[in-house]
Structure formats: structure tokens, C-alpha cells
Amino acid sequence: MPPIPIREAAAWNALAAALPGAHILQSWEWGEIKSRNGWRAQRLAWEGGRAAAQVLTRSAGRGLLKVIYVPKGPLLDWNDAALRDAVLDDLQQLARRERALLLKIDADVAAPSASSARGAGEEDDLVARGWVFSPNQIQFRNTVVLDLRRSEDELLAGMKQKTRYNIRLAAKKGVRVRLGTSADFDLLYRMYAETSVRDGFVIRPPAYYKDVWGTLMRAGFAQPFIATAADEPISALVLFTFAQTAWYFYGMSRDAHREKMPNHLLQWEAMRWAKAHGCTTYDFWGAPDELIESDPLWGVWKFKEGFGGEFVRRRGAWDYAPSARLYKLYTTVLPRVLDVLRRRGRAQTQSTLRD
């Protein structure tokens, strides 16, 4: 039976939230955000709601080819081989019908381990179907998660001693954390821009983030937190929530007052808020590819580990290409294009800060 399109936001979100691997990037609102940024969103459901996928399609190569992406999906029980085959059959058929250059899926499922023959078998099935592990991992492959079902005292007890100390130090030094509103968007973006220049990553123009933060806040799926010292904003984060999970999606800070450890208190208050609002999992969103000190995210991991977070290895993104020749050309050219775009993005961000 072919998939059924879902065209109503509440119905889609209820379905997506109830399925394994539910993720904010599969929410209706995320599809609407991407639709305003060059993508076309389709929401498909299989077998009476046993599986679902928000499918994003974008033209490539002057409209001659298309790229299809299922961010953090499809959503289903990946252990159900028959259901998995039905969903993959239909998605691959869609890619061929749309003459797509590639179809990328990125389900939020655990990577196979030495003790998980089943997970390895699922990857073998993907390979047999012509899928390849993607050289272009759009999202972080791995993450760090924290179980919020414990009491606050238990959460604190599960942290590293230095992390607990820094949380208390920040409060003692006068750091305060308040909830952000839409009136703070300019402040949040400026701090995010400062962070990107300092730490060497590329961000988008301010209108994009205001759309993301505003859309998800209006839906009840996002909440900014702002840390202050002497009434001066010094760091912030934006938390996303969906299906009882909170994601630490955006973090930003200034150089001022860093010795007061504002980010430790900021995370703790975000965790407390998420727990109070029914979330059972806190996802720190991003971890090293490998747990080695040479990995660029090693310092990020050590910070998150301090809160008692557990490193979780995901399967990552996989690509299906109807034309192996065009896919090889695309994956050769894309890194060069992205490098140019990153350089332009850094220059634009620096220009924004000077204005």
C-alpha cells in the first residue's frame, strides 16, 4: 500500500511524536521553515501510522536535478524488516520518480555495536539496496544524552564534581538565568555571531534564525535561556522540545565574565526547565565522531560529559543515488562548493558584527 500524505499540522505532529526516533526535525514546523528556504516538504505515513517521513526536496543544478532529504527520519521501528522494506521501497521509488540526484535519510537510531548483529544486519540491507554511508553528514552523527526522569538531586549527584562546583560558583558570583522572548532575537543573533567568529564556524544570516526561533517558539517547541552578570547578557542557549525530548540546539557566549562559569548554570537551568515541562531526555546535540583528544569536538564532549551525559553513537546519514555516475560527480564537487560558501559566510558574519 503506498504512503498516505498528511496535510494537517496537528495530525502530523501527533503521529511523528508517537513514533520511534521522534525528532524536532520531523515536526511540521521544521518543514515549514525549510519550505521558506528553498525546500518543498511532503509528509507521508505508512500502514495506518506505523511509519512516517517528512521528505524535503530541493532543486539542484539549475533545476535539472533534485536532492531529497529526510532529516532525522524516516520514523519507524527499524527492527521491523517488512515495514522497513516497504518504507525504503517507496522512498527509493520517489527518488527515481523525481529524478533525484540523491536521497538522504538520517534516522535517529543507534549505530550497530559488536554485540548488535541486528543493527549490523540493517546496515547490510541498506548496502544491498544500493545505499552508501554519506560523506556529507548534515547533522551531528553522534550525541550526548541525559536521562531527566531522575530527581534534581540525583541529576546533580550524577555530575562530575567540578561541574557541580561550577554551577554553584556561577550562582555565587551573581550569574542569573532568565527566559528569553522574541524581543531578545537580535541579542541572541549577535551573541551567536560573536561565538561563530571566535570559534571558527559558519552561521546563516539573522533572518533565518529569527524565523527558526520564532516559528518554533510560537508552536511551543523552543525556549531561549539567557545568562546575565551585573545585568549584562553574557551567554545564552536555545532549547528545542518535541515528544518529551529537549535538544540543546544553539549555544552562544561572549568573552566577558567567562571566569564566572555562566554556561554551567545556563545548562542546569535549561535542564530543570525541560524536566518541569515534561521532557524525559536532554539531548546535548553533538559529540565527537571518535572519543579521542584530537577530535575537534573533544572539549565539547568533556563539557557535556561533566553533566552526567552519556555518549550515544548514531547510524548517521545514508545516501541512495539512482545514478552512481552523477552521485560521484556531486560528492566530488560539493566539498569545494561548501568551502567557498563557508568562506563567504565567515566574511558576511564578520561584516554584520562591524555594522
Residue, then its C-alpha position, 0 to 999 in steps of 0.5 A: m500500500p503506498p504512503i498516505p500524505i498528511r496535510e494537517a499540522a496537528a495530525w502530523n505532529a501527533l503521529a511523528a511524536a508517537l513514533p520511534g526516533a521522534h525528532i524536532l526535525q520531523s515536526w511540521e514546523w521544521g518543514e515549514i521553515k525549510s519550505r521558506n528556504g528553498w525546500r518543498a516538504q511532503r509528509l507521508a505515513w505508512e500502514g495506518g501510522r506505523a511509519a512516517a517521513q517528512v521528505l524535503t526536496r530541493s532543486a539542484g543544478r539549475g533545476l535539472l536535478k533534485v536532492i531529497y532529504v529526510p532529516k532525522g527520519p524516516l520514523l519507524d521501528w527499524n527492527d521491523a524488516a517488512l515495514r522497513d522494506a516497504v518504507l525504503d521501497d517507496l522512498q527509493q521509488l520517489a527518488r527515481r520518480e523525481r529524478a533525484l540526484l540523491l536521497k538522504i535519510d538520517a534516522d535517529v537510531a543507534a549505530p550497530s555495536a559488536s554485540s548488535a548483529r541486528g543493527a549490523g544486519e540493517e546496515d547490510d540491507l541498506v548496502a544491498r539496496g544500493w545505499v552508501f554511508s554519506p560523506n556529507q553528514i548534515q547533522f551531528r552523527n553522534t550525541v550526548v544524552l541525559d536521562l531527566r526522569r531522575s530527581e534534581d538531586e540525583l541529576l546533580a549527584g550524577m555530575k562530575q564534581k567540578t561541574r557541580y562546583n561550577i554551577r554553584l560558583a556561577a550562582k555565587k558570583g551573581v550569574r542569573v538565568r532568565l527566559g528569553t522572548s522574541a524581543d531578545f532575537d537580535l541579542l541572541y543573533r549577535m551573541y551567536a555571531e560573536t561565538s561563530v567568529r571566535d570559534g571558527f564556524v559558519i552561521r546563516p544570516p539573522a533572518y533565518y534564525k529569527d524565523v527558526w526561533g520564532t516559528l518554533m517558539r510560537a508552536g511551543f517547541a523552543q525556549p531561549f535561556i539567557a545568562t546575565a552578570a551585573d545585568e549584562p547578557i553574557s551567554a545564552l542557549v536555545l532549547f528545542t522540545f518535541a515528544q518529551t525530548a529537549w535538544y540543546f540546539y544553539g549555544m552562544s557566549r561572549d568573552a566577558h565574565r567567562e571566569k564566572m562559569p555562566n554556561h554551567l548554570l545556563q545548562w542546569e537551568a535549561m535542564r530543570w526547565a525541560k524536566a518541569h515541562g515534561c521532557t524525559t531526555y536532554d539531548f546535548w546535540g553533538a559529540p565527537d565522531e571518535l572519543i579521542e583528544s584530537d577530535p575537534l569536538w573533544g572539549v565539547w564532549k568533556f563539557k557535556e560529559g561533566f553533566g552526567g551525559e552519556f555518549v550515544r553513537r548514531r547510524g548517521a546519514w545514508d545516501y541512495a543515488p539512482s545514478a552512481r555516475l552523477y552521485k560521484l560527480y556531486t560528492t566530488v564537487l560539493p566539498r569545494v562548493l561548501d568551502v567557498l560558501r563557508r568562506r563567504g559566510r565567515a566574511q558576511t558574519q564578520s561584516t554584520l558584527r562591524d555594522 
